[in-house]
Amino acid sequence: MPVRRWAELSSRQQTAVLVAASVQLSLAATAWADLVTRPADQVNGSKGRWALVIAVNWIGPLAWFRWGRRTASPRRRAARPGRGRACGRRR
């Protein structure tokens, strides 16, 4: 497969590359932001190792969202504001 330069790509191909790159960067940025703000006890493994894994194209951020995060305990989930009936709504 010959290497093509940016100028040799059609406008449709250039758009596809830009969209794919934007999605990839957005996934990585969101994953890193989540990693930084998440307490260490809610991370499966080392935060430093996950920061490196997230840098791997596509696979890293998706792996973080699937396997890197621990879910909050049921007690913590119930304590979050704005969830369930405790948020002030009446039926």
Helices and strands as residue ranges (DSSP letters): G 6-8, H 11-37, G 40-42, H 47-54, H 59-63, I 64-68, H 74-79, G 84-87
